[in-house]
């Protein structure tokens, strides 16, 4: 076959696969695991790929990148591979079985030599990382191509947010008839306190551009409920996985590990707003409460408080009126400022440079419309850091973010997000004690804020309290079962700092992004500290292939104690990365 010319851009179906629990298998029996993987690759993977017209572009330790000319070829190959892998696992003990996770995407790729890069590869990698052992996840465009051509069943998983992908990617899972899955993980146990998930309210305005408004109202209700210590509230990121989907309430509750679910709809009409809401006991299926509100738009904030008060009163039998009434002073009197805040928050989640810039401008506009709007100042602080890539932001930007954060808590010291974003500003200035102090205040004000808890765990690891950090990040993952990729990055940093190298290695493996060099360098350090030097050296070579000018002396790590940064560099040095 004639080799592909360099730097060719083309459309391709991309299949990403990796071995689930690879670190555990290697620890139990390194020689046996490597022999088994080699046998599976030679006996199952390679001949099946050839049979379906594919090309193995790259083998990466426990992972493989495969290119196909069509989505039908890629999916057919994946199904055949999973069936053969399941058959090969029969008779083996569970701890010796090899399960693959597979992601498939159809998109533009850049061919460089025999390797593939680009958005098409990135989406496939993120789908693969989200899949459970034995599963196949495909993107919406792959589903469109194969739905009527292959006799398979497809589970609609809805739009998913993915790191560094500006748009949400619609995901589907090949049904159990198409691929033999590994045992499904145990459903999270119910907390002792009343547990609740608020699903995104449906936008009934007839205008898709009003979606940000429905999402913003839903998020405000989640935030207000989260402040009650008597409740266990699922984070926004996980609740919003079910947006635009026909859901089975009992399945949602089972997947999220909650007893109660809130759902509803919003219709915004000129100067009026209509909100319907219902509270459901997902265990029994009973509707505990439902109501429809039809009010003037200027009564929106009071309406949000009323919905929150009713939910809390229904679940815990009482309402902490002082906490609810506190909400009034945190709000703005300007609906235009509030609208700009909601639009900015929506854009900030788009990850793209243009979205980040526009979000910052909207927060600036909200501040101009109402200089006493605390949340607008807080989000402006965050947006400045996001727009300039956090630690890479120049000092004047960090100073401006700090000023905005300080202004926010001056306006409202009882709003958890104000303290959370101010803590971020202190963190990226290297002022860890102040960052920890404000994270502690943030989590005290909002004990269900999963993002704030995870961020605090990350900062504690940088401040020399790594074991506490690991515990907090795990707590955040329970509050936010469909958590974003950066939770795994935070766990990788905290676990390594706690000398939990296996946990750190597993966290690095679970990250959706496999294209960035820094997680690979961290994984190389973990392998080296575990004494698995051959694997560490292989990983180090991959780091250098992706970033040929990588040198430890040019990499900057901010820890409160420089010895903790040296601990990271020590592992990388052992792996063979150059000074």
Residue pairs with C-beta under 8 A, 6 or more apart in sequence:
3 113
3 114
4 111
4 113
4 114
5 111
6 111
6 112
6 113
7 110
7 111
7 112
8 110
8 111
9 108
9 109
9 110
9 111
9 118
10 108
10 109
10 111
11 106
11 107
11 108
11 109
11 120
12 67
12 68
12 69
12 106
12 107
12 109
12 116
12 120
13 67
13 68
13 69
13 70
13 71
13 73
13 74
13 104
13 105
13 106
13 142
14 65
14 66
14 67
14 68
14 74
14 104
14 105
14 106
14 107
14 109
14 116
14 120
14 121
14 123
14 124
15 54
15 65
15 66
15 67
15 68
15 74
15 77
15 78
15 102
15 103
15 104
15 124
16 63
16 64
16 65
16 66
16 102
16 103
16 104
16 121
16 124
16 125
16 127
16 128
16 514
17 63
17 64
17 66
17 78
17 81
17 100
17 101
17 102
17 103
17 128
18 62
18 63
18 64
18 100
18 101
18 128
18 509
19 25
19 37
19 62
19 63
19 98
19 99
19 100
20 99
20 100
20 101
20 132
20 133
20 134
20 182
21 99
21 133
22 33
22 61
22 62
22 509
23 502
23 505
23 506
23 509
24 95
24 502
24 506
25 33
25 95
25 96
25 98
26 33
26 34
26 532
26 535
27 502
28 95
28 96
29 96
30 532
32 96
36 96
36 98
37 62
37 98
40 85
40 88
40 98
41 59
41 64
44 81
44 84
44 85
44 88
45 56
45 64
45 81
46 56
48 77
48 80
48 81
48 84
49 55
49 56
49 66
49 77
51 77
51 80
52 68
52 73
52 74
52 76
52 77
52 80
53 68
53 69
53 73
54 66
54 67
54 68
54 73
54 74
54 77
55 66
55 67
55 68
56 64
56 65
56 66
57 65
57 66
57 67
57 114
57 115
57 116
58 64
58 65
58 114
58 115
58 116
59 65
60 514
60 542
61 535
61 538
61 539
62 509
63 514
65 115
65 116
65 121
66 74
66 77
67 109
67 116
68 74
68 77
70 145
71 104
71 106
71 138
71 141
71 142
71 145
71 146
72 145
72 146
72 149
72 150
74 104
74 106
74 142
75 104
75 136
75 138
75 142
75 146
75 150
75 152
75 174
76 150
78 102
78 104
78 136
78 174
78 179
79 136
79 150
79 152
79 174
79 178
79 179
81 100
81 102
82 100
82 102
82 134
82 136
82 178
82 179
82 180
83 179
83 180
85 98
85 99
85 100
85 134
85 180
86 134
86 180
88 98
89 97
89 98
89 99
94 183
97 182
99 133
99 134
99 182
100 133
100 134
101 128
101 129
101 131
101 132
101 133
101 134
101 135
102 128
102 131
102 135
102 136
102 137
102 179
103 123
103 124
103 125
103 126
103 127
103 128
103 129
103 130
103 131
103 136
103 137
103 138
104 124
104 127
104 136
104 137
104 138
104 139
104 142
105 120
105 121
105 123
105 124
105 127
105 138
105 139
105 141
105 142
106 120
106 139
106 141
106 142
106 145
107 118
107 119
107 120
107 123
107 139
107 141
108 118
108 119
108 120
109 116
109 117
109 118
109 120
109 121
110 116
110 117
110 118
117 515
119 165
121 515
122 164
122 165
122 513
122 515
123 139
123 162
123 165
123 169
124 139
125 512
125 513
125 514
125 515
126 162
126 163
126 165
126 169
126 485
126 512
126 513
127 137
127 138
127 139
127 169
127 171
128 137
129 485
129 510
129 511
129 512
129 514
130 137
130 160
130 171
130 512
131 137
131 173
132 181
132 182
132 184
132 185
133 181
133 182
134 179
134 180
134 181
134 182
135 173
135 174
135 179
135 181
136 173
136 174
136 178
136 179
137 157
137 171
137 172
137 173
137 174
138 146
138 154
138 171
138 172
138 173
138 174
139 169
139 170
139 171
139 172
140 169
140 170
140 171
140 172
142 172
143 154
143 170
143 172
146 152
147 154
150 178
152 174
152 175
152 177
152 178
153 174
153 175
153 176
153 177
153 178
154 172
154 173
154 174
154 175
155 172
155 173
155 174
155 175
156 172
156 245
157 170
157 171
157 172
157 173
157 241
158 170
158 171
158 241
158 242
158 243
158 244
158 245
159 168
159 169
159 170
159 171
159 243
159 244
160 168
160 169
160 170
160 171
160 241
161 168
161 237
161 240
161 349
161 484
162 168
162 169
162 485
162 512
163 351
163 484
163 485
163 486
163 512
163 513
164 351
164 513
165 351
166 350
166 351
166 352
166 355
167 350
187 254
187 255
187 257
188 256
188 257
188 478
188 481
189 257
190 257
190 258
190 259
191 232
191 257
193 230
193 231
193 232
194 230
194 231
194 232
194 259
194 260
194 315
194 316
195 231
195 232
195 233
195 234
195 257
195 258
195 259
195 260
196 225
196 231
196 232
196 233
196 234
196 258
196 259
196 260
196 261
196 262
196 311
196 315
197 233
197 234
197 238
197 239
197 252
197 253
197 256
197 258
197 260
197 261
197 262
198 218
198 221
198 222
198 225
198 233
198 234
198 239
198 261
198 262
198 263
199 218
199 239
199 242
199 243
199 247
199 252
199 261
199 262
199 263
200 214
200 215
200 218
200 239
200 240
200 242
200 243
201 214
201 215
201 217
201 218
201 263
201 264
201 265
201 266
201 275
201 277
202 214
202 264
202 265
202 266
203 210
203 211
203 213
203 214
203 265
203 266
204 265
204 266
204 267
204 274
205 213
205 214
205 266
205 267
205 268
205 269
210 268
211 346
212 342
212 343
212 345
212 346
213 266
213 268
213 339
213 342
214 265
214 266
215 240
215 243
215 342
215 346
216 341
216 342
216 345
216 346
217 266
217 275
217 300
217 304
218 236
218 239
218 240
219 236
219 345
220 304
221 262
221 304
221 307
221 308
221 311
222 233
222 235
222 236
222 239
223 417
223 446
223 449
224 304
224 305
224 308
224 324
224 327
225 231
225 233
225 308
225 311
225 312
225 448
226 233
226 446
226 447
226 448
226 449
227 323
227 416
227 445
227 446
227 447
227 448
228 312
228 316
228 320
228 323
229 447
230 312
230 316
231 312
231 315
231 316
231 448
232 258
232 448
232 479
233 448
233 479
234 256
234 258
234 479
234 480
234 481
235 448
235 449
235 450
235 451
235 476
235 479
235 480
235 483
237 450
237 451
237 480
237 482
237 483
237 484
238 256
238 480
238 481
238 482
238 483
239 256
241 482
242 252
249 261
249 263
249 280
249 282
249 285
250 282
250 283
250 285
252 261
252 282
253 259
253 260
253 261
253 282
253 283
254 282
255 481
256 481
257 478
257 481
258 282
259 281
259 282
259 283
260 279
260 280
260 281
260 282
260 288
260 315
261 279
261 280
261 282
262 277
262 278
262 279
262 280
262 311
263 277
263 278
263 280
264 275
264 276
264 277
264 278
265 275
265 276
266 273
266 274
266 275
267 273
267 274
268 297
270 297
271 296
271 297
271 298
272 294
272 295
272 296
272 297
273 294
273 295
273 296
273 297
273 300
273 303
274 292
274 293
274 294
274 295
275 292
275 293
275 303
275 307
276 290
276 291
276 292
276 293
277 290
277 291
277 293
277 307
278 287
278 289
278 290
278 291
279 287
279 288
279 289
279 290
279 310
279 311
279 314
279 315
280 286
280 287
280 288
281 287
281 288
288 314
289 310
289 311
289 314
291 307
291 310
293 303
293 306
293 307
295 302
295 303
297 335
298 335
300 335
300 338
301 327
301 328
301 331
304 327
305 324
305 327
305 328
308 324
308 327
309 319
309 324
312 318
312 319
312 320
312 324
313 319
326 414
329 412
330 374
330 375
330 412
330 414
330 415
331 338
332 338
332 341
332 366
332 369
332 370
332 372
332 373
332 375
332 376
333 370
334 369
334 370
334 373
336 369
337 365
337 366
337 367
337 369
337 370
337 373
337 376
338 366
338 373
340 362
340 363
340 365
340 366
340 369
340 376
341 362
341 363
341 366
341 373
341 375
341 376
341 379
343 362
344 358
344 359
344 360
344 362
344 363
344 366
344 379
344 383
345 359
345 379
347 355
347 356
347 358
347 359
347 362
348 355
348 356
348 359
348 379
348 382
348 383
348 386
350 356
353 387
356 383
356 386
356 387
357 387
359 379
359 383
359 386
359 387
360 380
360 383
360 384
360 387
363 376
363 379
363 380
363 383
364 380
366 373
366 376
366 379
366 380
367 373
367 376
367 377
367 380
370 376
372 411
373 411
374 408
374 409
374 411
374 412
374 415
374 418
375 408
375 412
375 415
375 417
375 418
377 404
377 405
377 407
377 408
377 411
377 418
378 404
378 405
378 408
378 415
378 417
378 418
378 420
378 421
378 422
379 417
379 421
380 401
380 404
381 401
381 402
381 404
381 405
381 408
381 421
381 422
381 424
381 425
382 401
382 421
382 424
384 393
384 397
384 400
384 401
384 404
385 393
385 397
385 398
385 401
385 424
385 425
385 428
388 394
388 397
390 424
390 428
391 428
391 556
391 558
393 401
393 428
398 425
398 428
398 429
401 424
401 425
401 428
402 422
402 425
402 426
402 429
404 425
405 418
405 421
405 422
405 424
405 425
405 426
406 422
408 415
408 418
408 421
408 422
409 415
409 418
409 419
409 422
409 438
411 418
412 418
413 419
414 445
415 445
416 441
416 442
416 443
416 444
416 445
416 446
416 449
416 452
417 442
417 446
417 449
417 452
419 438
419 439
419 441
419 442
419 445
420 438
420 439
420 442
420 449
420 451
420 452
420 455
422 438
423 434
423 435
423 436
423 437
423 438
423 439
423 442
423 455
423 456
423 459
424 435
424 455
426 432
426 434
426 435
426 438
427 435
427 459
427 462
430 558
432 459
432 462
432 463
432 560
433 463
433 560
435 459
435 463
436 456
436 459
436 460
436 463
439 452
439 455
439 456
439 459
440 456
442 449
442 452
442 456
443 449
443 452
443 453
443 456
446 452
448 479
450 476
450 477
450 479
450 480
450 483
451 476
451 480
453 472
453 473
453 475
453 476
453 479
454 472
454 473
454 476
454 477
454 480
454 483
454 486
454 487
454 490
455 490
456 469
456 472
457 468
457 469
457 470
457 471
457 472
457 473
457 475
457 476
457 490
457 494
458 469
458 473
458 490
458 493
458 494
459 469
460 466
460 468
460 469
460 472
460 494
461 469
461 470
461 490
461 493
461 494
461 497
461 498
462 493
462 497
462 558
462 559
462 560
462 564
463 559
463 560
464 559
464 560
464 561
464 564
466 494
466 495
466 497
466 498
467 498
469 490
469 494
469 497
469 498
470 491
470 494
470 495
470 498
470 500
470 503
473 487
473 490
473 491
473 494
474 491
476 483
476 487
477 483
477 487
477 491
480 487
485 511
485 512
485 513
488 507
488 508
488 510
488 511
489 507
489 511
489 519
491 503
491 504
491 507
492 504
492 507
492 508
492 511
492 519
492 522
493 504
493 522
495 501
495 503
495 504
495 507
496 504
496 522
496 525
496 526
496 567
496 568
496 571
497 564
497 567
499 529
501 526
501 529
501 530
502 526
502 530
504 522
504 526
505 523
505 526
505 527
505 530
508 519
508 520
508 522
508 523
508 526
509 523
511 519
513 519
514 520
515 546
517 543
517 546
517 547
517 550
520 539
520 542
520 543
520 546
521 539
521 540
521 543
521 550
521 572
521 575
521 577
522 568
523 539
524 536
524 539
524 540
524 543
524 571
524 572
524 575
524 576
524 577
525 536
525 568
525 570
525 571
525 572
525 574
525 575
526 571
527 533
527 535
527 536
527 539
527 575
528 536
528 571
528 572
528 574
528 575
529 571
529 574
533 574
533 575
536 574
536 575
536 576
537 575
537 576
539 575
540 572
540 575
540 576
540 577
541 576
543 550
543 577
544 550
544 577
544 578
550 577
550 578
551 577
551 578
551 579
552 569
552 572
552 573
552 577
552 578
552 579
553 579
555 569
557 565
557 568
557 569
558 565
559 565
573 579
